[in-house]
Amino acid sequence: MRVVEPEDEPDEAAEQHEWKRRAIAVPVALLLALAFHSWSAGHFMQRTALTMPLHELGHAVTGWLSGFACLPTLWKTRIPEARGVVTPVLVGGLGVALLALGGWARRLGLGVAGGVLAVLALYGTTRPVETAQVAITFGGDGGAMVLGTLLMCTFFVAPESRLRAGQLRYGLLAIGAAAFVDTFSLWSAARTDPDVIPFGEIEGVGLSDPSKLKDVYGWTERAIVHRYVTLGTLCLVALAAVWAWSVYAARRRARGAPAWRA
């Protein structure tokens, strides 16, 4: 367990208002991201600078969990045709290591993250190759929403976290909110306006993800929209639960009541 040095100790006065920051920051970040999304120039900057990196990272993370040594770039993720040996070992080993570290340091959140990572890696690497390739394709926009949600949740880190000391959590919150809103808004709109779905071919890349899901893997247009919207909704529900619990825990600390440590 890490010893908190004097300079790392949270300011008591600041901690009295931490629950207010937690209550306000995420809703405000989502509203600002929505405002940028509704502005054409802001939407372009949002998608280019913030959404696309998480989109490609979503492809890559899904591939790593499926045993593929994917290499993400800004506009395209290089995906090998076959699984390797090194990637499953590294990802599975990382999950087990985090699980063990969480138990040793008595950090529940770290242990849960390690356990989830290990389970996902085991599940992903035992799926048929074609099933994994479908998941990797879906994992672009799907991953952008999941990773965006996780980035927003970093705002609720423990008082001694270095994300708090350097205010990095505000930047991660902004990136996560922008990527989530940009992606989820598209698929929400697609429920009533199919024309917004980015079907077609991208120069230098090939078929877009929706076109590949439809033309290569046989998904219907309705299924594509439904699955993305369902995933985004689940992300919102999870974010709301973490937000509510974190605000409650921070308010308990402000009142001097014992707080649970994740």
C-alpha positions as CSV (number, residue, x, y, z in Angstrom):
1,M,0.0,0.0,0.0
2,R,1.4,3.4,-1.0
3,V,2.2,5.8,1.8
4,V,0.7,9.2,1.1
5,E,3.4,11.9,1.5
6,P,2.5,15.2,3.1
7,E,2.5,17.0,-0.3
8,D,0.1,14.4,-1.7
9,E,-2.5,14.9,1.1
10,P,-5.7,16.5,-0.2
11,D,-6.6,20.0,1.0
12,E,-9.3,19.6,3.6
13,A,-11.1,22.7,2.5
14,A,-11.1,21.5,-1.1
15,E,-12.4,18.1,-0.1
16,Q,-15.4,19.8,1.6
17,H,-16.5,20.9,-1.9
18,E,-15.4,17.8,-3.9
19,W,-18.9,16.4,-3.9
20,K,-20.2,19.6,-5.6
21,R,-17.5,19.4,-8.3
22,R,-18.4,15.7,-8.9
23,A,-22.1,16.6,-9.1
24,I,-21.6,19.4,-11.6
25,A,-18.6,18.4,-13.7
26,V,-20.0,15.4,-15.7
27,P,-23.4,16.9,-16.6
28,V,-21.7,20.2,-17.6
29,A,-19.1,18.3,-19.7
30,L,-21.9,16.3,-21.5
31,L,-23.9,19.5,-22.2
32,L,-20.8,21.3,-23.5
33,A,-20.0,18.3,-25.7
34,L,-23.6,18.3,-27.0
35,A,-23.3,22.1,-27.8
36,F,-20.1,21.5,-29.8
37,H,-21.8,18.6,-31.6
38,S,-24.7,20.8,-32.7
39,W,-22.2,23.4,-34.1
40,S,-20.9,22.3,-37.5
41,A,-17.3,23.5,-37.0
42,G,-17.3,22.3,-33.4
43,H,-18.6,18.9,-34.6
44,F,-15.8,18.6,-37.2
45,M,-13.2,19.4,-34.6
46,Q,-14.8,17.1,-32.0
47,R,-14.9,14.1,-34.4
48,T,-11.4,14.7,-35.9
49,A,-9.4,15.5,-32.8
50,L,-11.3,13.6,-30.1
51,T,-13.6,10.9,-31.4
52,M,-11.4,9.3,-34.1
53,P,-8.5,8.5,-31.8
54,L,-10.9,6.7,-29.4
55,H,-12.7,5.1,-32.3
56,E,-9.5,3.5,-33.6
57,L,-8.4,2.7,-30.1
58,G,-11.7,0.9,-29.7
59,H,-10.9,-1.3,-32.7
60,A,-7.5,-2.0,-31.2
61,V,-8.6,-2.8,-27.7
62,T,-11.3,-5.1,-29.0
63,G,-8.6,-6.8,-31.1
64,W,-6.2,-7.1,-28.2
65,L,-8.9,-8.7,-26.0
66,S,-9.6,-11.1,-28.9
67,G,-5.9,-12.1,-29.3
68,F,-5.0,-10.0,-32.3
69,A,-1.9,-7.8,-32.3
70,C,-3.8,-4.7,-33.7
71,L,-1.9,-1.4,-34.3
72,P,-4.1,1.7,-34.1
73,T,-3.3,4.9,-36.1
74,L,-5.2,8.1,-36.4
75,W,-7.5,7.0,-39.3
76,K,-7.0,3.3,-39.5
77,T,-6.3,0.3,-37.3
78,R,-4.1,-2.4,-38.8
79,I,-5.6,-5.8,-37.9
80,P,-3.8,-9.1,-38.7
81,E,-5.7,-11.9,-40.2
82,A,-4.8,-14.4,-37.5
83,R,-4.4,-14.4,-33.8
84,G,-0.9,-14.4,-32.3
85,V,0.5,-15.9,-29.1
86,V,2.2,-12.9,-27.5
87,T,-0.9,-10.6,-27.4
88,P,-3.2,-13.1,-25.5
89,V,-0.4,-13.8,-23.0
90,L,0.3,-10.1,-22.4
91,V,-3.4,-9.1,-22.0
92,G,-4.3,-12.1,-19.8
93,G,-1.1,-11.6,-17.7
94,L,-1.9,-7.9,-17.2
95,G,-5.4,-8.8,-16.0
96,V,-4.1,-11.4,-13.5
97,A,-1.4,-9.0,-12.3
98,L,-3.9,-6.2,-11.7
99,L,-6.2,-8.7,-9.8
100,A,-3.3,-9.7,-7.6
101,L,-2.1,-6.1,-7.0
102,G,-5.6,-5.1,-6.1
103,G,-5.8,-7.8,-3.5
104,W,-2.3,-7.0,-2.1
105,A,-3.0,-3.3,-1.9
106,R,-6.6,-3.8,-0.8
107,R,-7.9,-1.7,-3.7
108,L,-11.3,-3.1,-4.7
109,G,-11.5,-1.1,-8.0
110,L,-8.1,-2.3,-9.1
111,G,-8.9,-5.9,-8.4
112,V,-12.3,-5.7,-10.2
113,A,-10.6,-4.1,-13.2
114,G,-8.0,-6.9,-13.3
115,G,-10.6,-9.6,-13.0
116,V,-12.8,-8.1,-15.7
117,L,-9.8,-7.7,-18.0
118,A,-8.8,-11.4,-17.5
119,V,-12.3,-12.7,-18.1
120,L,-12.8,-10.6,-21.3
121,A,-9.4,-11.7,-22.6
122,L,-10.3,-15.4,-21.9
123,Y,-13.7,-15.0,-23.6
124,G,-12.3,-13.0,-26.6
125,T,-9.5,-15.3,-27.4
126,T,-11.7,-18.4,-27.3
127,R,-14.2,-17.1,-29.8
128,P,-14.1,-18.1,-33.5
129,V,-11.9,-15.9,-35.6
130,E,-14.8,-14.6,-37.7
131,T,-16.8,-13.7,-34.5
132,A,-13.8,-11.8,-33.2
133,Q,-13.4,-9.9,-36.5
134,V,-17.1,-8.9,-36.3
135,A,-16.5,-7.7,-32.7
136,I,-13.4,-5.7,-33.8
137,T,-15.4,-4.0,-36.5
138,F,-18.2,-3.1,-34.1
139,G,-15.6,-2.1,-31.6
140,G,-14.8,1.2,-33.4
141,D,-17.9,3.2,-32.5
142,G,-18.7,0.8,-29.7
143,G,-15.2,1.3,-28.2
144,A,-15.5,5.0,-28.5
145,M,-18.6,5.0,-26.3
146,V,-17.1,2.6,-23.8
147,L,-13.7,4.3,-23.6
148,G,-15.4,7.7,-23.5
149,T,-17.4,6.5,-20.5
150,L,-14.4,5.2,-18.7
151,L,-12.5,8.5,-19.3
152,M,-15.4,10.4,-17.8
153,C,-15.3,8.1,-14.8
154,T,-11.7,9.0,-14.1
155,F,-13.1,12.3,-12.7
156,F,-14.1,10.3,-9.6
157,V,-10.6,9.1,-8.7
158,A,-9.5,9.0,-5.0
159,P,-8.2,12.2,-3.3
160,E,-4.6,11.1,-3.4
161,S,-4.6,10.2,-7.1
162,R,-2.1,12.1,-9.3
163,L,-5.0,12.7,-11.7
164,R,-6.4,15.0,-9.0
165,A,-3.1,16.6,-8.2
166,G,-2.4,17.7,-11.8
167,Q,-6.1,18.3,-12.7
168,L,-5.6,15.9,-15.5
169,R,-9.0,14.5,-14.7
170,Y,-10.7,17.5,-16.3
171,G,-9.0,16.9,-19.6
172,L,-9.9,13.3,-19.6
173,L,-13.5,14.2,-18.7
174,A,-13.7,16.6,-21.7
175,I,-12.2,14.0,-24.1
176,G,-14.5,11.2,-22.9
177,A,-17.6,13.4,-23.0
178,A,-16.9,14.7,-26.5
179,A,-16.2,11.2,-27.9
180,F,-19.3,9.7,-26.3
181,V,-21.7,12.4,-27.3
182,D,-20.4,12.5,-30.9
183,T,-20.8,8.8,-31.3
184,F,-24.0,8.2,-29.4
185,S,-25.7,11.2,-31.1
186,L,-25.0,9.7,-34.5
187,W,-26.6,6.3,-33.7
188,S,-29.5,7.9,-31.8
189,A,-30.3,10.0,-34.8
190,A,-30.0,6.9,-37.1
191,R,-33.1,5.5,-35.4
192,T,-35.3,7.9,-37.3
193,D,-32.9,9.0,-40.1
194,P,-31.0,6.1,-41.7
195,D,-29.3,8.6,-44.1
196,V,-26.9,9.6,-41.3
197,I,-25.4,6.1,-41.1
198,P,-21.9,6.4,-42.7
199,F,-22.3,3.6,-45.3
200,G,-19.8,3.5,-48.1
201,E,-16.1,3.2,-48.7
202,I,-13.4,5.3,-47.2
203,E,-10.5,6.2,-49.4
204,G,-7.3,4.5,-48.3
205,V,-9.2,2.4,-45.7
206,G,-11.9,0.4,-47.5
207,L,-15.5,-0.2,-46.4
208,S,-16.7,1.8,-43.5
209,D,-17.6,-0.1,-40.3
210,P,-21.4,0.0,-40.9
211,S,-20.9,-1.2,-44.5
212,K,-18.7,-4.0,-43.4
213,L,-21.1,-5.1,-40.7
214,K,-23.9,-5.1,-43.3
215,D,-22.3,-6.3,-46.5
216,V,-19.6,-8.6,-45.2
217,Y,-21.1,-9.9,-41.9
218,G,-24.8,-9.8,-42.8
219,W,-26.1,-7.5,-40.1
220,T,-29.3,-5.7,-41.0
221,E,-29.4,-1.9,-40.8
222,R,-31.9,-2.1,-38.0
223,A,-29.6,-4.5,-36.0
224,I,-26.6,-2.2,-36.4
225,V,-28.5,0.8,-35.1
226,H,-30.1,-1.1,-32.3
227,R,-26.9,-2.6,-31.0
228,Y,-25.0,0.7,-31.0
229,V,-27.9,2.5,-29.3
230,T,-28.2,-0.3,-26.7
231,L,-24.5,-0.2,-25.9
232,G,-24.6,3.6,-25.6
233,T,-27.6,3.5,-23.3
234,L,-25.9,0.9,-21.1
235,C,-22.8,3.2,-20.9
236,L,-25.1,6.1,-19.8
237,V,-26.7,3.9,-17.2
238,A,-23.3,2.8,-15.9
239,L,-22.0,6.4,-15.9
240,A,-25.1,7.6,-14.0
241,A,-24.6,4.9,-11.4
242,V,-20.9,5.7,-10.9
243,W,-21.7,9.4,-10.8
244,A,-24.4,9.0,-8.1
245,W,-22.3,6.7,-6.0
246,S,-19.2,8.9,-6.2
247,V,-21.1,12.1,-5.3
248,Y,-22.6,10.3,-2.3
249,A,-19.2,9.0,-1.2
250,A,-17.6,12.4,-1.5
251,R,-20.4,14.0,0.5
252,R,-19.9,11.4,3.2
253,R,-16.3,12.4,3.4
254,A,-17.1,16.1,3.5
255,R,-19.3,15.4,6.6
256,G,-16.6,13.4,8.3
257,A,-18.3,10.0,7.8
258,P,-16.3,6.9,6.9
259,A,-15.9,6.6,3.1
260,W,-15.4,3.5,1.1
261,R,-12.2,3.3,-0.9
262,A,-12.4,1.8,-4.4
